[in-house]
Amino acid sequence: MRYFLLLLVFVQSALVSVSCAQLASLPKREMRAAWIATVTDIDWPSQPGLPPFQQQVELTSILDQLKSMGINAVFFQIRSECDAMYASNIEPWSYWLTGKQGMAPSPFYDPLQFAVQEAHKRGMELHAWFNPYRALRDTTQSYDSPAPNHVTVEHPDWILLSGPTKYLNPGLPQVRDYITSVFMDVARRYGVDGIHMDDYFYPYPPTQITYQDTATFRIYKRGFTDINSWRRDNINLLVKEIHDSLKTFNPQIKWGISPFGIWKDGVPTGTTGLDQYSTIYSDPMAWLDSKTVDYIVPQLYWPNGGGQDYAKLMPWWADSTASNGRQLYIGQGAYRIPNWTAGEMERQITQNRTNGKVAGSIFFSSSSLTDNLGDIIDSLSKVYYRFPSLVPQMAWKDTTPPNSPSNLTYSQVTGMPALLNWNTPSQTAGGDTAARYVLYKFPNSGAASSDFDNSSNIILVTGATSANPPLPAGTGPIYYSVTAVDENNDESSPTSILRIDAPTAPLLAQPAGGFNYARDTTRLIWNSPGVVASYNVQVSSDPSFSSGIAVNSSVPGDTSMAVTGLKGLQKYYWHVNAANAGGTGAYSTSRDFTTAFPLVPVLASPAPASVDVSLVPMFTWNRADSAKNYRFQLTKGALFVPPLVIDTTIADTVYTDTDSLKPVTIYAWRVSAGNNYGFSNFSSSINFRTTNMTLVAGARTMPTQFVLYQNYPNPFNPATTISFAIPQSERVSLTVYDILGRTVGILMNRQLQPGTYNATFDGRFLPSGVYICRLVAGQNVAYIKLLLLK
């Protein structure tokens, strides 16, 4: 009896269940790709003219995200309107890259060279995607102002105008030669895995071609009497010319086209809609019959049911392609997921696999995946693409695999995680050149000797000759092997099986057990038990480590760790375990140490959430055990991020600042205690709001008597200036009360030197009325009335 495991994946509020049997039989070979569209910056870059470094970061992020969800190939748009996302001597740099057609990136780099390198590093294929005939997509827009070397400028006689779009005339032999030269320039200079062309042939409605190419038909009719048949043959000639050129240069390069999803209206029976045969004059059946393509990617951007029924169109394309011995990948309309019923995309992937003649999927477009439309990331990474896969082989191209890689080892450089390493295959005895490597993991030696066809044993496809495999659960042993694949994904025989055992427990070194003088930053050191990928360090106040965990951190390869954030005057226990590609070992015997830095201080005043706090407040806190000094921090708002208002160290438990605070402002403060062994953690912070009065430094004289001057203006709205003079150094307080004697603000409370001072009283938050200002300096007291009128 077969039992089923339900993997529940949330996809637009739908639950998709997948059986154990389905998971175990996930195909080892399947095209899992995404189009990365650059025209109008659909996917990349996010906008024209970004600095090259930011463009590179964005592109590598896309590749990383696609790789993480199981994508094994990308179709990278490098020519959308007779422009170039690469360094070309034929066509100008794309506006969508630099913000001006013809302008190179600065500082210079080649995006296609970079993309190929980064995709191959990740074990992914990269197909260069071209738009064949579109020359300018919208002549009404300023951004479509062509560069001097653009084909519309150099060869205006090659151009057909259809609505706001300019097209190269497919009927001209020189246009076919030109397009082929552009494609072949890329094939010769870049290590792309494929050349790919989209479906922009003759114009789509509503600006469909009518009579613009009648003169060309009369000159180059080649015996045709029907202009529509002649148009289709123009496309066929270009397809064959590119096919033959690529085959002559490098037969390994794959060549394919993504036509519109309906070949002819009503084919297959029960379907209807705009078709490519009579609308844009392309005939994929002719390409398949003549075998002038290696693969076809019909754009089936519709759900099951209706006039464009996926359940009818996909099998028709599958039968038509298989009967001609070529590969079919389905163009999946991922961008339409929000408009479909839940689970529709997952249903289509299952239909493709069940059909048996579909070699995989290409999703339009990459941002639909990375934006996680309909939770597609979980569907792919956790279910449908759970295990890595290889791109299918093309038997008509090549069947000779590389020789096996050699010298598979697991080793470690001090301070770094352990890596699996292997040597590139020898090319003697007729072996092909390796393009990528497949890393296998097996739970036992029996599986390792026989189970290379099971995709669940693949853990990585990479372009490198080393790998840091995921750390397996359990204590091993685990068995590993590596194969090599060439450009056609022909796979070599495996290396010898490498057994890796989980490491033993590390031996602790420092600090010694019972150490009583641990600092605020304590370095824990241990000895390596052998080849290790990572260690896990635990520090706890509980000797059983069942509670009180203060540190639970992974350390990749190094045998020491600096621990911070512990409590002062506290005993801790610590232990370490080690893990590698063979599993996770046991924890070491634990040791204890006690911290010698102080406890965290307890804050006193201002109290939490205080309002109308003086602009010259007195901050106080309780003395912490063993503390010799304190670090005081004050910040505006609530976050302690630079620049802080105050960050200073003092010996007392009281701090007063005379110049830093502003009126009606929220501040936060905190304190840490220190001694010879370091500082404690900071206390919890306290927030407060200052009063609505501002002290302003006035002109200083040497007055001979104590004076409180009448404020000016008076009446006032909203602020008034208060001036006073003191003849000798005194502690001065300046306070404002309402008519009932309630304090509405403390302007100052501090020691002042002899002189004349000005203060601004801001009454914007007070009601109209009479207020009393009281000045106290030593034994001297004075009052004035303030009249606020609003």
TIVEX-242567 format. One record per residue (C-alpha): x, y, z; residue in three letters. Coordinates in steps of 0.5 Angstrom, whole numbers, padded with zeros to 4 digits, always signed. Example, Ala and Ser with C-alpha at 12.3 -4.5 7.8 and 13.67 -1.06 7.14 Angstrom:
<recs>
+0025-0009+0016ala
+0027-0002+0014ser
</recs>
This chain:
<recs>
+0000+0000+0000met
+0003+0007-0002arg
+0002+0012+0003tyr
+0002+0020+0001phe
+0005+0026+0004leu
+0001+0032+0003leu
+0005+0038+0002leu
+0001+0044+0003leu
+0003+0050-0001val
-0001+0056+0000phe
-0002+0059-0007val
-0007+0064-0008gln
-0011+0061-0002ser
-0011+0054-0005ala
-0008+0048-0002leu
-0004+0044-0007val
-0003+0037-0005ser
+0003+0033-0008val
+0004+0026-0007ser
+0011+0022-0004cys
+0011+0018-0011ala
+0011+0025-0015gln
+0016+0028-0011leu
+0021+0022-0011ala
+0020+0022-0019ser
+0021+0029-0020leu
+0025+0029-0027pro
+0032+0029-0027lys
+0032+0033-0034arg
+0028+0039-0035glu
+0028+0046-0037met
+0026+0051-0032arg
+0028+0057-0034ala
+0025+0065-0034ala
+0026+0070-0039trp
+0029+0077-0036ile
+0026+0082-0040ala
+0030+0089-0041thr
+0026+0093-0046val
+0022+0098-0042thr
+0026+0095-0036asp
+0021+0090-0034ile
+0026+0086-0030asp
+0032+0089-0031trp
+0035+0094-0029pro
+0030+0097-0025ser
+0031+0104-0029gln
+0035+0107-0034pro
+0042+0110-0032gly
+0043+0106-0026leu
+0051+0106-0024pro
+0054+0100-0026pro
+0055+0097-0019phe
+0048+0098-0018gln
+0046+0094-0024gln
+0050+0088-0023gln
+0048+0088-0016val
+0041+0088-0018glu
+0042+0082-0024leu
+0046+0078-0019thr
+0040+0078-0014ser
+0035+0076-0019ile
+0040+0070-0021leu
+0040+0068-0014asp
+0033+0068-0013gln
+0032+0064-0019leu
+0037+0059-0017lys
+0034+0059-0010ser
+0027+0057-0013met
+0030+0051-0018gly
+0031+0055-0024ile
+0037+0052-0029asn
+0037+0057-0035ala
+0035+0064-0036val
+0034+0068-0043phe
+0037+0074-0042phe
+0034+0080-0047gln
+0040+0083-0050ile
+0037+0086-0056arg
+0030+0089-0056ser
+0030+0095-0061glu
+0036+0094-0066cys
+0040+0096-0060asp
+0045+0092-0055ala
+0045+0091-0048met
+0053+0089-0049tyr
+0059+0092-0053ala
+0057+0092-0060ser
+0061+0095-0066asn
+0054+0094-0070ile
+0049+0097-0066glu
+0048+0102-0061pro
+0048+0101-0053trp
+0041+0101-0051ser
+0037+0107-0048tyr
+0034+0102-0043trp
+0041+0101-0040leu
+0044+0107-0040thr
+0039+0112-0041gly
+0041+0115-0048lys
+0042+0110-0054gln
+0049+0110-0056gly
+0052+0111-0049met
+0056+0106-0046ala
+0056+0104-0038pro
+0061+0109-0034ser
+0065+0106-0031pro
+0065+0101-0037phe
+0063+0094-0036tyr
+0059+0089-0041asp
+0053+0087-0038pro
+0052+0080-0043leu
+0059+0078-0041gln
+0058+0079-0034phe
+0051+0076-0034ala
+0054+0070-0038val
+0059+0069-0032gln
+0055+0070-0026glu
+0050+0065-0029ala
+0055+0060-0031his
+0058+0061-0024lys
+0051+0058-0021arg
+0051+0052-0026gly
+0045+0056-0030met
+0045+0056-0038glu
+0044+0063-0041leu
+0041+0064-0048his
+0042+0071-0051ala
+0035+0073-0053trp
+0034+0078-0059phe
+0028+0081-0062asn
+0029+0080-0069pro
+0025+0086-0073tyr
+0023+0091-0068arg
+0028+0097-0070ala
+0024+0103-0066leu
+0018+0101-0061arg
+0015+0108-0060asp
+0017+0114-0065thr
+0013+0118-0061thr
+0017+0118-0055gln
+0023+0122-0054ser
+0027+0116-0051tyr
+0027+0113-0058asp
+0031+0118-0061ser
+0036+0114-0065pro
+0043+0114-0064ala
+0047+0116-0070pro
+0049+0109-0072asn
+0042+0106-0071his
+0040+0102-0077val
+0034+0107-0078thr
+0039+0112-0079val
+0044+0108-0083glu
+0039+0105-0087his
+0032+0108-0087pro
+0031+0104-0094asp
+0030+0098-0090trp
+0025+0101-0085ile
+0017+0099-0085leu
+0013+0104-0081leu
+0007+0101-0077ser
+0003+0105-0073gly
+0009+0108-0068pro
+0013+0103-0069thr
+0019+0102-0074lys
+0021+0095-0076tyr
+0026+0092-0081leu
+0023+0090-0087asn
+0023+0082-0087pro
+0023+0082-0095gly
+0030+0085-0096leu
+0036+0080-0097pro
+0040+0085-0094gln
+0036+0085-0087val
+0036+0078-0087arg
+0044+0078-0087asp
+0044+0084-0082tyr
+0040+0080-0077ile
+0044+0074-0078thr
+0051+0078-0077ser
+0048+0081-0071val
+0046+0074-0068phe
+0053+0071-0070met
+0057+0077-0067asp
+0054+0075-0060val
+0055+0067-0062ala
+0062+0068-0063arg
+0064+0073-0058arg
+0060+0071-0052tyr
+0060+0064-0048gly
+0052+0064-0049val
+0049+0057-0049asp
+0044+0059-0054gly
+0041+0064-0059ile
+0034+0065-0058his
+0029+0070-0062met
+0022+0072-0060asp
+0015+0073-0064asp
+0016+0080-0066tyr
+0016+0078-0074phe
+0011+0082-0078tyr
+0007+0087-0074pro
+0001+0085-0069tyr
-0006+0088-0070pro
-0008+0094-0070pro
-0002+0096-0074thr
-0002+0090-0078gln
+0002+0090-0084ile
-0002+0092-0090thr
+0002+0095-0097tyr
+0008+0098-0094gln
+0012+0092-0097asp
+0009+0091-0104thr
+0015+0094-0107ala
+0019+0089-0104thr
+0015+0084-0106phe
+0015+0086-0113arg
+0023+0086-0113ile
+0024+0080-0109tyr
+0018+0075-0110lys
+0022+0069-0111arg
+0017+0066-0115gly
+0011+0067-0110phe
+0004+0070-0113thr
+0001+0070-0106asp
+0004+0076-0102ile
+0002+0073-0095asn
+0006+0066-0097ser
+0012+0070-0099trp
+0012+0074-0092arg
+0012+0067-0088arg
+0018+0065-0093asp
+0022+0071-0091asn
+0021+0069-0084ile
+0023+0062-0086asn
+0029+0064-0090leu
+0032+0068-0084leu
+0031+0062-0079val
+0035+0057-0084lys
+0040+0063-0085glu
+0041+0063-0077ile
+0041+0056-0076his
+0046+0054-0082asp
+0051+0060-0079ser
+0050+0057-0072leu
+0051+0050-0074lys
+0057+0052-0078thr
+0061+0056-0073phe
+0059+0052-0067asn
+0054+0046-0067pro
+0053+0046-0059gln
+0050+0053-0059ile
+0042+0052-0058lys
+0038+0055-0063trp
+0030+0057-0061gly
+0024+0061-0062ile
+0018+0063-0058ser
+0012+0064-0063pro
+0005+0066-0061phe
+0001+0061-0058gly
-0004+0059-0063ile
-0001+0057-0070trp
-0008+0057-0074lys
-0014+0060-0072asp
-0018+0053-0070gly
-0012+0049-0069val
-0013+0045-0065pro
-0021+0044-0066thr
-0024+0047-0061gly
-0019+0053-0060thr
-0020+0060-0063thr
-0016+0067-0063gly
-0011+0071-0066leu
-0006+0067-0070asp
+0001+0067-0072gln
+0000+0064-0079tyr
-0004+0069-0082ser
-0003+0075-0077thr
+0004+0076-0076ile
+0006+0071-0082tyr
+0010+0066-0078ser
+0010+0059-0079asp
+0013+0054-0074pro
+0011+0048-0077met
+0015+0050-0083ala
+0021+0051-0078trp
+0020+0044-0075leu
+0019+0040-0081asp
+0026+0043-0084ser
+0029+0042-0077lys
+0032+0049-0077thr
+0031+0050-0070val
+0033+0046-0064asp
+0027+0048-0060tyr
+0020+0051-0060ile
+0017+0055-0054val
+0010+0057-0056pro
+0007+0063-0051gln
+0001+0059-0048leu
-0001+0065-0043tyr
-0008+0062-0042trp
-0011+0058-0037pro
-0015+0051-0038asn
-0022+0052-0041gly
-0024+0057-0046gly
-0022+0059-0053gly
-0015+0059-0052gln
-0015+0052-0048asp
-0009+0050-0045tyr
-0011+0043-0044ala
-0012+0043-0052lys
-0006+0047-0054leu
-0001+0044-0050met
-0002+0037-0053pro
-0002+0040-0060trp
+0004+0043-0059trp
+0007+0037-0056ala
+0005+0032-0061asp
+0007+0037-0067ser
+0014+0038-0064thr
+0016+0031-0062ala
+0014+0028-0069ser
+0019+0032-0072asn
+0025+0030-0067gly
+0025+0037-0063arg
+0025+0040-0056gln
+0018+0043-0054leu
+0019+0048-0048tyr
+0012+0052-0046ile
+0012+0059-0045gly
+0008+0060-0038gln
+0005+0066-0037gly
+0007+0067-0030ala
+0005+0075-0030tyr
-0002+0073-0031arg
-0002+0069-0024ile
-0006+0074-0021pro
-0012+0074-0026asn
-0013+0066-0025trp
-0016+0061-0021thr
-0011+0059-0015ala
-0007+0053-0017gly
-0007+0054-0025glu
+0000+0055-0026met
+0002+0049-0022glu
-0004+0045-0026arg
+0000+0047-0032gln
+0006+0044-0030ile
+0003+0038-0028thr
+0000+0037-0035gln
+0007+0038-0038asn
+0010+0033-0034arg
+0004+0028-0035thr
+0004+0029-0043asn
+0011+0026-0043gly
+0013+0030-0049lys
+0014+0037-0046val
+0021+0038-0044ala
+0020+0044-0039gly
+0018+0051-0038ser
+0020+0058-0039ile
+0016+0063-0035phe
+0015+0070-0037phe
+0018+0074-0034ser
+0023+0073-0028ser
+0020+0079-0024ser
+0013+0075-0024ser
+0017+0069-0020leu
+0021+0074-0016thr
+0015+0078-0014asp
+0012+0071-0012asn
+0006+0072-0015leu
+0001+0067-0012gly
+0006+0064-0008asp
+0010+0061-0014ile
+0016+0061-0010ile
+0014+0056-0005asp
+0010+0052-0010ser
+0017+0052-0014leu
+0022+0051-0009ser
+0019+0047-0004lys
+0015+0042-0009val
+0015+0042-0017tyr
+0023+0044-0017tyr
+0024+0042-0010arg
+0031+0038-0013phe
+0036+0041-0018pro
+0035+0039-0025ser
+0039+0038-0031leu
+0037+0042-0038val
+0035+0036-0043pro
+0040+0034-0048gln
+0039+0035-0055met
+0041+0028-0058ala
+0042+0031-0065trp
+0047+0036-0063lys
+0052+0031-0059asp
+0052+0025-0055thr
+0060+0025-0053thr
+0060+0026-0045pro
+0066+0029-0041pro
+0071+0025-0038asn
+0069+0024-0030ser
+0072+0029-0026pro
+0078+0027-0021ser
+0080+0027-0014asn
+0074+0029-0010leu
+0076+0031-0003thr
+0073+0034+0003tyr
+0078+0039+0006ser
+0079+0045+0010gln
+0083+0052+0010val
+0084+0054+0017thr
+0079+0059+0019gly
+0074+0057+0013met
+0069+0052+0012pro
+0071+0045+0009ala
+0069+0045+0002leu
+0068+0039-0003leu
+0074+0040-0008asn
+0075+0036-0015trp
+0079+0037-0021asn
+0076+0038-0028thr
+0076+0032-0033pro
+0082+0030-0037ser
+0080+0031-0045gln
+0084+0026-0047thr
+0081+0019-0050ala
+0076+0024-0053gly
+0072+0027-0047gly
+0068+0033-0048asp
+0069+0040-0045thr
+0066+0040-0038ala
+0061+0046-0037ala
+0058+0045-0031arg
+0058+0040-0025tyr
+0053+0036-0021val
+0054+0034-0014leu
+0050+0028-0011tyr
+0049+0026-0004lys
+0047+0019-0002phe
+0045+0016+0005pro
+0048+0010+0004asn
+0054+0006+0000ser
+0048+0002-0003gly
+0045+0008-0006ala
+0051+0011-0008ala
+0053+0006-0013ser
+0047+0005-0017ser
+0042+0011-0016asp
+0044+0017-0020phe
+0038+0018-0024asp
+0034+0020-0018asn
+0034+0027-0018ser
+0033+0027-0010ser
+0040+0025-0010asn
+0042+0032-0013ile
+0044+0037-0008ile
+0047+0042-0013leu
+0049+0044-0020val
+0055+0049-0021thr
+0060+0052-0025gly
+0065+0051-0020ala
+0070+0046-0018thr
+0068+0046-0011ser
+0062+0046-0007ala
+0060+0047+0001asn
+0054+0042+0001pro
+0048+0043+0006pro
+0050+0040+0013leu
+0045+0034+0013pro
+0041+0032+0019ala
+0044+0027+0024gly
+0051+0024+0025thr
+0052+0021+0018gly
+0056+0018+0015pro
+0054+0021+0008ile
+0057+0019+0001tyr
+0058+0024-0004tyr
+0060+0024-0012ser
+0061+0029-0018val
+0059+0028-0025thr
+0061+0033-0031ala
+0056+0035-0036val
+0058+0039-0043asp
+0055+0044-0046glu
+0049+0039-0049asn
+0048+0037-0042asn
+0051+0030-0043asp
+0053+0027-0037glu
+0060+0024-0035ser
+0061+0018-0031ser
+0061+0019-0023pro
+0068+0020-0019thr
+0069+0015-0014ser
+0065+0015-0008ile
+0067+0019-0002leu
+0065+0018+0005arg
+0065+0023+0010ile
+0063+0022+0017asp
+0061+0027+0022ala
+0066+0030+0027pro
+0067+0028+0034thr
+0066+0033+0039ala
+0071+0039+0040pro
+0076+0040+0046leu
+0075+0047+0049leu
+0081+0051+0050ala
+0080+0058+0053gln
+0077+0061+0058pro
+0079+0056+0063ala
+0074+0053+0067gly
+0072+0057+0073gly
+0075+0063+0070phe
+0072+0069+0074asn
+0074+0075+0071tyr
+0071+0075+0064ala
+0071+0082+0060arg
+0065+0085+0057asp
+0067+0082+0050thr
+0070+0075+0052thr
+0073+0070+0047arg
+0072+0063+0047leu
+0077+0058+0044ile
+0077+0051+0042trp
+0081+0046+0038asn
+0078+0043+0032ser
+0076+0036+0032pro
+0078+0035+0024gly
+0075+0037+0018val
+0069+0042+0020val
+0064+0046+0016ala
+0061+0050+0022ser
+0061+0050+0029tyr
+0055+0051+0034asn
+0057+0055+0040val
+0052+0056+0046gln
+0053+0060+0052val
+0048+0059+0058ser
+0046+0061+0065ser
+0044+0054+0066asp
+0049+0048+0066pro
+0044+0044+0063ser
+0043+0049+0057phe
+0035+0048+0058ser
+0034+0055+0059ser
+0038+0061+0060gly
+0041+0061+0053ile
+0045+0067+0052ala
+0048+0065+0046val
+0047+0060+0040asn
+0051+0062+0034ser
+0054+0058+0028ser
+0061+0060+0027val
+0063+0058+0020pro
+0070+0054+0020gly
+0074+0058+0025asp
+0075+0056+0032thr
+0074+0062+0036ser
+0068+0067+0037met
+0068+0073+0041ala
+0062+0073+0045val
+0058+0080+0047thr
+0052+0082+0050gly
+0052+0078+0057leu
+0050+0080+0064lys
+0055+0083+0069gly
+0057+0079+0075leu
+0054+0073+0072gln
+0056+0065+0072lys
+0056+0062+0065tyr
+0057+0055+0062tyr
+0059+0054+0055trp
+0060+0048+0050his
+0061+0047+0042val
+0059+0042+0037asn
+0062+0041+0030ala
+0058+0039+0023ala
+0061+0038+0016asn
+0058+0034+0010ala
+0057+0028+0014gly
+0053+0031+0019gly
+0053+0034+0026thr
+0057+0031+0032gly
+0056+0031+0040ala
+0057+0037+0044tyr
+0063+0038+0048ser
+0064+0038+0055thr
+0062+0044+0058ser
+0066+0049+0062arg
+0064+0055+0066asp
+0066+0063+0067phe
+0064+0069+0071thr
+0063+0076+0068thr
+0067+0081+0072ala
+0064+0088+0069phe
+0058+0091+0073pro
+0051+0090+0073leu
+0046+0094+0068val
+0045+0101+0072pro
+0037+0103+0074val
+0035+0109+0071leu
+0032+0114+0076ala
+0030+0121+0073ser
+0027+0124+0068pro
+0022+0118+0069ala
+0019+0115+0063pro
+0014+0119+0059ala
+0015+0125+0063ser
+0013+0131+0059val
+0015+0139+0060asp
+0022+0137+0062val
+0027+0142+0063ser
+0032+0144+0058leu
+0037+0143+0063val
+0035+0137+0066pro
+0039+0133+0071met
+0039+0126+0069phe
+0040+0121+0075thr
+0041+0113+0076trp
+0043+0108+0081asn
+0050+0106+0083arg
+0051+0099+0080ala
+0055+0094+0083asp
+0063+0094+0082ser
+0062+0100+0077ala
+0067+0105+0077lys
+0064+0110+0071asn
+0058+0110+0067tyr
+0057+0111+0059arg
+0051+0116+0058phe
+0047+0117+0052gln
+0042+0121+0049leu
+0039+0121+0043thr
+0033+0125+0039lys
+0027+0121+0038gly
+0028+0113+0040ala
+0033+0110+0036leu
+0040+0110+0038phe
+0043+0111+0032val
+0049+0116+0030pro
+0049+0122+0031pro
+0047+0122+0038leu
+0046+0128+0042val
+0050+0126+0047ile
+0055+0120+0048asp
+0060+0121+0054thr
+0063+0117+0060thr
+0063+0120+0067ile
+0065+0118+0074ala
+0058+0120+0077asp
+0051+0118+0077thr
+0048+0125+0076val
+0049+0128+0069tyr
+0047+0135+0067thr
+0047+0138+0060asp
+0046+0146+0059thr
+0046+0147+0052asp
+0044+0141+0048ser
+0036+0140+0048leu
+0031+0143+0044lys
+0024+0145+0046pro
+0018+0141+0045val
+0022+0135+0043thr
+0022+0128+0045ile
+0029+0125+0047tyr
+0031+0118+0050ala
+0037+0116+0055trp
+0040+0110+0057arg
+0046+0109+0061val
+0052+0103+0062ser
+0056+0102+0067ala
+0064+0100+0067gly
+0070+0098+0070asn
+0077+0095+0069asn
+0073+0089+0065tyr
+0069+0093+0061gly
+0062+0096+0060phe
+0055+0092+0062ser
+0049+0092+0057asn
+0046+0099+0056phe
+0040+0100+0061ser
+0033+0100+0058ser
+0032+0107+0055ser
+0027+0112+0058ile
+0023+0117+0053asn
+0021+0124+0055phe
+0019+0131+0052arg
+0022+0137+0054thr
+0018+0144+0056thr
+0016+0149+0050asn
+0021+0155+0053met
+0028+0156+0049thr
+0034+0159+0053leu
+0038+0163+0048val
+0045+0166+0049ala
+0044+0173+0050gly
+0049+0179+0049ala
+0054+0179+0055arg
+0056+0185+0059thr
+0058+0186+0067met
+0052+0188+0070pro
+0053+0191+0077thr
+0046+0189+0080gln
+0041+0183+0079phe
+0035+0185+0074val
+0029+0182+0071leu
+0027+0186+0065tyr
+0020+0186+0062gln
+0019+0181+0057asn
+0019+0184+0049tyr
+0014+0184+0046pro
+0008+0184+0051asn
+0003+0182+0049pro
+0006+0177+0045phe
+0004+0171+0040asn
+0007+0166+0040pro
+0013+0168+0043ala
+0017+0173+0047thr
+0024+0174+0050thr
+0026+0175+0057ile
+0032+0178+0059ser
+0036+0178+0066phe
+0042+0180+0069ala
+0046+0177+0075ile
+0052+0181+0078pro
+0056+0175+0080gln
+0056+0167+0079ser
+0049+0164+0082glu
+0045+0158+0081arg
+0039+0161+0077val
+0032+0158+0076ser
+0027+0161+0071leu
+0020+0159+0071thr
+0014+0161+0068val
+0007+0159+0072tyr
+0000+0160+0070asp
-0005+0165+0074ile
-0007+0159+0078leu
+0001+0158+0080gly
+0002+0152+0076arg
+0008+0151+0073thr
+0008+0151+0065val
+0015+0151+0064gly
+0022+0151+0067ile
+0027+0155+0063leu
+0033+0154+0066met
+0036+0151+0073asn
+0043+0151+0073arg
+0050+0155+0075gln
+0051+0162+0071leu
+0057+0166+0071gln
+0056+0174+0071pro
+0053+0177+0065gly
+0046+0179+0062thr
+0042+0173+0059tyr
+0036+0172+0054asn
+0031+0167+0054ala
+0025+0166+0049thr
+0018+0163+0052phe
+0014+0160+0046asp
+0007+0160+0048gly
+0004+0156+0042arg
+0001+0150+0046phe
-0002+0155+0051leu
-0008+0158+0052pro
-0009+0166+0052ser
-0008+0169+0059gly
-0003+0172+0064val
+0003+0168+0066tyr
+0008+0170+0071ile
+0015+0169+0070cys
+0020+0168+0077arg
+0027+0169+0077leu
+0031+0166+0083val
+0039+0168+0083ala
+0042+0166+0090gly
+0038+0170+0095gln
+0035+0175+0090asn
+0028+0174+0087val
+0024+0178+0082ala
+0017+0177+0078tyr
+0014+0180+0071ile
+0007+0179+0068lys
+0007+0176+0061leu
+0001+0177+0057leu
-0001+0172+0051leu
-0006+0174+0046leu
-0008+0169+0041lys
</recs>
